Amino acid sequence: MAGGLREHLVAYFEEQHKLVEAGALQLILTQNQPLVLSRELVERVGADSPFVTREIVEAALAQRRPARAVGGDLASEVPATVRLAPTVPFELLREGFTGPPVATQPIAAYEALFQSRFRQLARLLRGRPQLPNLCPVKELRAFDGGASVIGMVREVRETPQRHHLILTVDDESGSLEVLVPRDSPGSRTTFLPDEVVGLHLQFAKGPGKLPRVAAVERPDVPHTRAVGRSPAGVRAIFLSDLHVGSRSFLSESWGHLVDFLRGEGPNPELAATIDHVVVAGDLVDGIGIYPRQERDLAIADVVEQYAELGRRFRELPDRLTIVTIPGNHDAVCPAEPQPALPANVSHGWPTNVRILSNPSTFALHGVVIQAYHGRSFDDLIPALPGASYARPTDVMKRMLQMRHLAPIYGDRTPLAPLPQDGLVIDPAPDILVTGHAHTFGVDRYRGVLLLNASTWQAETEYQRMRNISPVPARAAVVDLATLGLAAFDFSGRAPVILGAGA
Ligand SMILES: [Fe+2]
């Protein structure tokens, strides 16, 4: 790790009135989540000591050993402390944004990003029985029974006559071209640029023949894994895309939500069990996000938009923990992972609001939730046959299969060249929540609850132009003990329960 992150950490410990030993700092810098670990260490040391020693770091790391999967082939990588502590209301597991880029040359910075992606995802694939005789690309040989490689997809093209696919994949040792026969099982799922896949290969006899892909193995969510469940009677409500400051912000519907959460609407018994609110980005409408946006704004000053949002949050009961991430309309760098909102826009917010980066993974009472705004829908929907903004949860399944939220580089989703790829989905969550599509979607995939969390903005002229039909003022209330949910429509005078189920 280079100097930028080191200085960032030293400054953080100083801010917390802690002196960090050189050996301790060195050890922290070698970990996957140095910022999250640093926060844990400060909490762990508390007021007991002004020092963070190497022994303290080692003790903290020892407690972070992975939980054991229940009969699974892959362990979920969630720290054991979380799995063992369903009574802890909130635990931050991973923020996508891990500090500013450390390389000074853009090419080196992006190289580091893609190496990080490859290493994180290859770690999930290595050791699987579906990938026998696994070897680096450079050492690939024609084993009896075939051999396997793990590669990042660089290019996909079709043979002109028979429409087989030719994939070019890279690993850290080199590049390889392989043939995916048309109509073979491996060709059924579209290969996306820059996703990481495991390929089991068979070798054809004859000079110049490409190895054939006999099977494709994606990182995916294990069928069996440790699943977080809270104690009975704890619920969370999921929202997204508030767009406060827009003329189209649905103030009246928001009022119905506030009444409901205060127990002043129908279902006060249910409302009283909601302890958490998760908001998946686009907290405000922002400024200059799309051409002539000023015509759509009720509040033209972005700082004032956030102040208004603070007032809206204060309307909610203060027993709630409100977890927020930014989206592409918010006042942070649009490249993903996005940092958490800065204090100069959120300073007046109530203290029960947690301000995290986009994406972020956290546990609510032991239930692991990944919140991602969903900007990559703009790239994945055109790239995946049959995908649409009306069914974002289909795209979210594909994200889980790839274990990546935004694999495509160089299109609409700008990627920040951070040394660690914070868009890798690791650990696999119990709930994946997104926004951005301004629709409402619920689905399940291998035990993961998928939510696209609607919007609190009516249709804008810009959306009409882009053929996006919003489904606003919906919210899912999820029972964290069972992951069963009740879906509400707050657009009318009284919230309507749209459906409930496990
Ligand atoms: Fe939005």
Residues whose N, C-alpha, C, O or C-beta is under 5 A from the ligand:
A	BS01	LIG	D241 D282 H436
